[in-house]
Amino acid sequence: MAEQLAPPAKSSGPMGAYAKNVRDTAKSFWEGMSITLSYMFRKPITTQYPDRVGVPVRDTIPARYRGFLEVDMDICTACLACERACPIAVINIDVVKGDGKTRPKLNMERFDIDIGKCMYCGLCVEPCPTGAIQHTREFEGAVMHFDNLTLRFVPDPTNPIPAYKVPKGSDAFPRRPLGEITRKLIKAWDAPPPPFPSMEEAAKAKEHGAPKEGGLDPSAMGRQLAAKALSVKEDKPKLQKVLEEAMAGTDCGDCGYPDCFGYSNAIAQGKDTATDKCAPGGADSKAMLETILVTLKTGAVPAPATPAAGAVPAPATPAAAASPAPPAEAKPEAPAAPEAPASPPPAQDEIPLGTKPPPK
């Protein structure tokens, strides 16, 4: 059966094709514009941001939303677990240690979080023993100056905040309403940047985290605790209390024990000899625990370390510098040796190489 072929389309010529293209272009243009222009007469469907609704947007966000971080300093133990867990180092904490008697053992001079660099991973929230650091549902923080995105939870470094002491056996901690603290710290979008620090302020900022004059001396404190531990060596409960004094006392659980009591009791019972498990105490706690264990093993408190040979001597005190040196005894002067006669200048051909000839 022969195939029936459709008759070829009649050609309308170049002008007909041009007119068809113009007609198709205008038709497609107005079809698209009719859809676009129809939205000018419709009710907007945006109900969150930036339009405002009857209920604040943050209250409509799920409770587990990872917004800006917030720290309740009233229940912060200064264990530094969040600072160590942060993979990009946006949390900066400065802790000053005291003797535990005249001033608290741990005081926080700075607790800053740069929310402009935070990647909101939540790794800092997980290890917190008291839930002091949490993600809020705050998300509006647009500012004109990047430095305004640093939240400072210790407003005055000269007035440090003491660390929270966890009560024994507590599993719930009184926390302020989530978001209340962060909302007060977020600055307005047009707030001026922080003032450029003066030379005095910059020099003072370098002292953050550095040992303070007249502060806790770990070596001296370690010898004091070692002498106390040696006197109660046979009394395990008292020995445990002495060992606990060498720790940070935050009960953070980083040592692998529920609290500082469990760690110090294990050392007192001889079940654990590791001295580097107290992460908040750092090198100071490790040095004090090592001094105590060495004293218990040898039966004598180690003597203070003497400066090594060749070490730079300490600067003299003002009193010593002001006191005049005693006058030295006068000694009879020896007769002066007779001056040798001046030798005539050498001849020109006798002048050694590399020296200038005498002026004529």
VOMI-348031 format. One line per 2 residues: number of its first residue (from 0); for each residue x, y negated, z of C-alpha. Coordinates in nm, 3 decimals, decimal comma, always signed. Example, Ala and Ser with C-alpha at 12.3 -4.5 7.8 and 13.67 -1.06 7.14 Angstrom:
2
0) +1,230:+0,450:+0,780 ~ +1,367:+0,106:+0,714;
This chain:
360
0) +0,000:+0,000:+0,000 ~ +0,151:-0,319:-0,104;
2) +0,210:-0,572:+0,165 ~ +0,008:-0,886:+0,145;
4) +0,239:-1,182:+0,173 ~ +0,114:-1,515:+0,303;
6) +0,133:-1,790:+0,050 ~ +0,423:-2,027:+0,107;
8) +0,340:-2,348:+0,296 ~ +0,301:-2,650:+0,086;
10) +0,586:-2,893:+0,130 ~ +0,473:-3,241:+0,223;
12) +0,800:-3,395:+0,130 ~ +1,054:-3,588:+0,337;
14) +0,811:-3,859:+0,442 ~ +0,560:-3,604:+0,568;
16) +0,823:-3,429:+0,783 ~ +0,936:-3,762:+0,924;
18) +0,580:-3,860:+1,013 ~ +0,526:-3,522:+1,182;
20) +0,838:-3,568:+1,396 ~ +0,723:-3,911:+1,505;
22) +0,379:-3,775:+1,592 ~ +0,523:-3,485:+1,795;
24) +0,759:-3,717:+1,980 ~ +0,484:-3,955:+2,082;
26) +0,258:-3,668:+2,184 ~ +0,521:-3,500:+2,408;
28) +0,618:-3,836:+2,560 ~ +0,265:-3,926:+2,664;
30) +0,197:-3,574:+2,790 ~ +0,492:-3,604:+3,029;
32) +0,406:-3,958:+3,131 ~ +0,044:-3,863:+3,200;
34) +0,164:-3,609:+3,456 ~ +0,409:-3,854:+3,612;
36) +0,167:-4,146:+3,623 ~ -0,104:-3,932:+3,781;
38) +0,104:-3,916:+4,104 ~ +0,065:-4,291:+4,146;
40) -0,302:-4,236:+4,232 ~ -0,255:-3,929:+4,455;
42) -0,215:-3,922:+4,834 ~ +0,152:-3,862:+4,936;
44) +0,223:-3,519:+5,080 ~ +0,543:-3,621:+5,269;
46) +0,461:-3,598:+5,640 ~ +0,805:-3,574:+5,801;
48) +1,091:-3,800:+5,703 ~ +1,104:-4,095:+5,655;
50) +0,728:-4,141:+5,697 ~ +0,603:-4,147:+6,054;
52) +0,324:-3,929:+6,185 ~ +0,121:-3,925:+6,504;
54) +0,359:-3,675:+6,671 ~ +0,737:-3,734:+6,666;
56) +0,905:-3,519:+6,405 ~ +1,142:-3,366:+6,661;
58) +0,843:-3,224:+6,848 ~ +0,727:-3,039:+6,536;
60) +1,066:-2,871:+6,482 ~ +1,114:-2,515:+6,615;
62) +1,267:-2,489:+6,961 ~ +1,577:-2,302:+6,838;
64) +1,664:-2,570:+6,583 ~ +2,034:-2,661:+6,590;
66) +2,037:-3,036:+6,614 ~ +2,278:-3,270:+6,788;
68) +2,464:-3,123:+7,084 ~ +2,391:-3,234:+7,438;
70) +2,581:-3,179:+7,764 ~ +2,422:-3,203:+8,108;
72) +2,719:-3,314:+8,317 ~ +2,530:-3,237:+8,639;
74) +2,573:-2,862:+8,581 ~ +2,898:-2,859:+8,381;
76) +3,163:-2,645:+8,552 ~ +3,458:-2,782:+8,346;
78) +3,547:-2,428:+8,239 ~ +3,649:-2,553:+7,890;
80) +3,485:-2,249:+7,729 ~ +3,302:-2,465:+7,475;
82) +3,620:-2,652:+7,380 ~ +3,805:-2,326:+7,321;
84) +3,516:-2,176:+7,123 ~ +3,485:-2,470:+6,880;
86) +3,648:-2,362:+6,551 ~ +3,707:-2,717:+6,425;
88) +3,798:-2,892:+6,754 ~ +3,520:-3,151:+6,767;
90) +3,487:-3,112:+7,148 ~ +3,749:-3,292:+7,358;
92) +3,756:-3,256:+7,737 ~ +4,006:-3,407:+7,981;
94) +4,017:-3,245:+8,325 ~ +4,211:-3,380:+8,622;
96) +4,279:-3,140:+8,907 ~ +4,261:-3,228:+9,275;
98) +4,352:-3,055:+9,598 ~ +3,993:-2,958:+9,678;
100) +3,995:-3,151:+10,007 ~ +4,039:-3,524:+9,952;
102) +3,907:-3,495:+9,596 ~ +3,728:-3,218:+9,404;
104) +3,938:-2,947:+9,246 ~ +3,821:-3,035:+8,894;
106) +3,720:-3,379:+8,765 ~ +3,626:-3,460:+8,407;
108) +3,760:-3,788:+8,269 ~ +3,636:-3,728:+7,915;
110) +3,378:-3,513:+7,740 ~ +3,343:-3,624:+7,377;
112) +3,164:-3,449:+7,090 ~ +3,204:-3,574:+6,733;
114) +2,867:-3,492:+6,577 ~ +2,987:-3,632:+6,246;
116) +3,229:-3,340:+6,207 ~ +3,026:-3,074:+6,392;
118) +2,913:-2,787:+6,169 ~ +2,637:-2,679:+6,412;
120) +2,747:-2,317:+6,434 ~ +2,637:-2,276:+6,796;
122) +2,957:-2,100:+6,906 ~ +3,007:-2,350:+7,188;
124) +2,662:-2,282:+7,333 ~ +2,703:-1,906:+7,374;
126) +2,989:-1,891:+7,632 ~ +2,859:-2,170:+7,859;
128) +2,795:-2,006:+8,199 ~ +2,531:-2,258:+8,313;
130) +2,373:-2,366:+7,984 ~ +2,504:-2,720:+8,024;
132) +2,572:-2,758:+7,651 ~ +2,277:-2,700:+7,419;
134) +2,155:-2,787:+7,071 ~ +1,872:-3,038:+7,073;
136) +1,607:-3,110:+6,812 ~ +1,751:-3,454:+6,746;
138) +1,864:-3,506:+6,386 ~ +1,833:-3,878:+6,313;
140) +2,175:-4,034:+6,359 ~ +2,250:-4,242:+6,050;
142) +2,499:-4,518:+6,132 ~ +2,707:-4,764:+5,934;
144) +3,032:-4,683:+6,114 ~ +3,166:-4,330:+6,144;
146) +3,318:-4,391:+6,489 ~ +2,968:-4,436:+6,632;
148) +2,899:-4,065:+6,575 ~ +3,111:-3,964:+6,875;
150) +2,893:-3,891:+7,176 ~ +3,069:-3,971:+7,505;
152) +2,909:-3,787:+7,795 ~ +3,152:-3,940:+8,049;
154) +3,075:-4,310:+8,012 ~ +3,359:-4,440:+8,232;
156) +3,695:-4,255:+8,230 ~ +3,800:-4,442:+8,544;
158) +3,507:-4,282:+8,728 ~ +3,550:-3,908:+8,656;
160) +3,264:-3,666:+8,707 ~ +3,330:-3,373:+8,944;
162) +3,272:-3,024:+8,813 ~ +2,959:-2,837:+8,918;
164) +3,013:-2,563:+9,174 ~ +2,795:-2,264:+9,091;
166) +2,615:-2,128:+9,399 ~ +2,681:-1,764:+9,470;
168) +2,428:-1,534:+9,307 ~ +2,257:-1,808:+9,105;
170) +2,123:-1,723:+8,761 ~ +1,911:-2,037:+8,700;
172) +2,035:-2,394:+8,699 ~ +1,842:-2,723:+8,721;
174) +1,876:-2,883:+8,380 ~ +1,744:-3,215:+8,259;
176) +1,486:-3,214:+7,976 ~ +1,652:-3,118:+7,649;
178) +1,725:-3,418:+7,431 ~ +1,688:-3,682:+7,700;
180) +2,063:-3,744:+7,733 ~ +2,145:-3,738:+7,362;
182) +1,869:-3,984:+7,271 ~ +2,029:-4,241:+7,501;
184) +2,373:-4,190:+7,348 ~ +2,271:-4,215:+6,981;
186) +2,342:-4,568:+6,867 ~ +2,134:-4,781:+6,633;
188) +2,215:-4,755:+6,264 ~ +2,345:-5,114:+6,252;
190) +2,540:-5,101:+6,579 ~ +2,889:-5,253:+6,554;
192) +3,186:-5,016:+6,561 ~ +3,379:-4,959:+6,883;
194) +3,632:-5,238:+6,942 ~ +3,981:-5,171:+6,819;
196) +4,181:-5,073:+7,129 ~ +4,442:-5,313:+7,254;
198) +4,798:-5,203:+7,321 ~ +4,717:-5,155:+7,689;
200) +4,408:-4,948:+7,612 ~ +4,595:-4,739:+7,355;
202) +4,871:-4,668:+7,606 ~ +4,611:-4,574:+7,866;
204) +4,437:-4,342:+7,619 ~ +4,759:-4,145:+7,576;
206) +4,747:-4,062:+7,946 ~ +4,428:-3,857:+7,905;
208) +4,503:-3,504:+8,011 ~ +4,859:-3,591:+8,120;
210) +4,976:-3,523:+8,476 ~ +4,892:-3,815:+8,702;
212) +5,136:-3,961:+8,951 ~ +5,062:-3,841:+9,299;
214) +4,833:-3,570:+9,168 ~ +4,837:-3,198:+9,231;
216) +5,183:-3,041:+9,221 ~ +5,127:-2,677:+9,117;
218) +5,466:-2,560:+9,246 ~ +5,422:-2,720:+9,589;
220) +5,062:-2,603:+9,610 ~ +5,170:-2,253:+9,512;
222) +5,427:-2,240:+9,791 ~ +5,169:-2,360:+10,044;
224) +4,921:-2,095:+9,937 ~ +5,198:-1,833:+9,930;
226) +5,290:-1,908:+10,292 ~ +4,924:-1,887:+10,390;
228) +4,882:-1,559:+10,200 ~ +5,188:-1,411:+10,367;
230) +5,042:-1,484:+10,711 ~ +4,715:-1,301:+10,628;
232) +4,868:-1,028:+10,414 ~ +4,696:-0,745:+10,601;
234) +4,357:-0,918:+10,622 ~ +4,209:-0,860:+10,276;
236) +3,905:-1,091:+10,310 ~ +4,124:-1,383:+10,416;
238) +4,378:-1,299:+10,146 ~ +4,099:-1,304:+9,890;
240) +4,001:-1,657:+9,996 ~ +4,360:-1,776:+9,961;
242) +4,381:-1,628:+9,611 ~ +4,051:-1,791:+9,518;
244) +4,194:-2,131:+9,616 ~ +4,454:-2,090:+9,340;
246) +4,180:-2,051:+9,078 ~ +3,964:-2,313:+8,912;
248) +3,651:-2,204:+9,099 ~ +3,417:-2,248:+8,801;
250) +3,277:-1,891:+8,805 ~ +3,277:-1,902:+8,424;
252) +3,332:-1,528:+8,377 ~ +3,615:-1,565:+8,123;
254) +3,835:-1,349:+8,344 ~ +3,610:-1,048:+8,288;
256) +3,463:-1,061:+8,637 ~ +3,125:-1,209:+8,733;
258) +3,287:-1,492:+8,929 ~ +3,610:-1,610:+9,089;
260) +3,535:-1,398:+9,396 ~ +3,546:-1,079:+9,189;
262) +3,876:-1,172:+9,026 ~ +4,047:-1,279:+9,349;
264) +3,913:-0,975:+9,535 ~ +4,053:-0,743:+9,266;
266) +4,397:-0,901:+9,306 ~ +4,376:-0,882:+9,686;
268) +4,286:-0,512:+9,668 ~ +4,572:-0,445:+9,426;
270) +4,337:-0,339:+9,145 ~ +4,443:-0,620:+8,912;
272) +4,785:-0,781:+8,880 ~ +4,721:-1,008:+8,581;
274) +4,766:-1,375:+8,667 ~ +4,664:-1,532:+8,335;
276) +4,291:-1,456:+8,329 ~ +4,174:-1,785:+8,482;
278) +4,133:-1,983:+8,160 ~ +4,000:-2,306:+8,319;
280) +4,290:-2,312:+8,565 ~ +4,539:-2,268:+8,282;
282) +4,910:-2,264:+8,349 ~ +4,869:-2,414:+8,697;
284) +4,656:-2,127:+8,827 ~ +4,886:-1,875:+8,664;
286) +5,194:-2,030:+8,830 ~ +5,029:-2,041:+9,173;
288) +4,906:-1,681:+9,151 ~ +5,250:-1,562:+9,042;
290) +5,409:-1,744:+9,338 ~ +5,165:-1,577:+9,577;
292) +5,223:-1,228:+9,435 ~ +5,601:-1,269:+9,441;
294) +5,582:-1,383:+9,803 ~ +5,366:-1,086:+9,901;
296) +5,610:-0,851:+9,730 ~ +5,935:-0,996:+9,865;
298) +5,809:-1,120:+10,201 ~ +5,960:-1,467:+10,156;
300) +5,831:-1,788:+10,002 ~ +6,040:-1,890:+9,698;
302) +6,254:-2,198:+9,750 ~ +6,182:-2,511:+9,546;
304) +6,353:-2,513:+9,210 ~ +6,671:-2,722:+9,198;
306) +6,748:-2,936:+8,894 ~ +6,974:-2,763:+8,646;
308) +7,328:-2,878:+8,582 ~ +7,347:-3,153:+8,327;
310) +6,992:-3,268:+8,391 ~ +6,924:-3,638:+8,382;
312) +6,907:-3,767:+8,742 ~ +6,585:-3,923:+8,860;
314) +6,572:-4,304:+8,859 ~ +6,660:-4,471:+9,184;
316) +6,382:-4,589:+9,408 ~ +6,329:-4,965:+9,445;
318) +6,461:-4,956:+9,801 ~ +6,778:-4,777:+9,694;
320) +6,823:-5,007:+9,398 ~ +6,784:-5,317:+9,615;
322) +7,033:-5,212:+9,884 ~ +7,383:-5,342:+9,805;
324) +7,671:-5,099:+9,790 ~ +7,920:-5,111:+10,082;
326) +8,230:-5,314:+10,002 ~ +8,533:-5,109:+9,909;
328) +8,848:-5,136:+10,118 ~ +9,105:-5,373:+9,975;
330) +9,417:-5,196:+9,854 ~ +9,757:-5,362:+9,807;
332) +9,814:-5,442:+9,448 ~ +10,109:-5,272:+9,282;
334) +10,371:-5,502:+9,129 ~ +10,305:-5,568:+8,766;
336) +10,539:-5,402:+8,520 ~ +10,766:-5,639:+8,326;
338) +10,634:-5,721:+7,985 ~ +10,818:-5,558:+7,698;
340) +10,973:-5,799:+7,449 ~ +10,765:-5,849:+7,142;
342) +10,900:-5,647:+6,852 ~ +10,944:-5,825:+6,521;
344) +10,686:-5,746:+6,256 ~ +10,786:-5,462:+6,026;
346) +10,907:-5,533:+5,681 ~ +10,666:-5,529:+5,394;
348) +10,795:-5,195:+5,269 ~ +10,768:-5,041:+5,619;
350) +10,396:-5,112:+5,674 ~ +10,208:-4,779:+5,703;
352) +9,945:-4,697:+5,447 ~ +9,592:-4,801:+5,535;
354) +9,691:-5,108:+5,742 ~ +9,671:-5,471:+5,645;
356) +9,993:-5,673:+5,628 ~ +10,031:-5,943:+5,894;
358) +9,935:-6,296:+5,787 ~ +10,220:-6,512:+5,669;
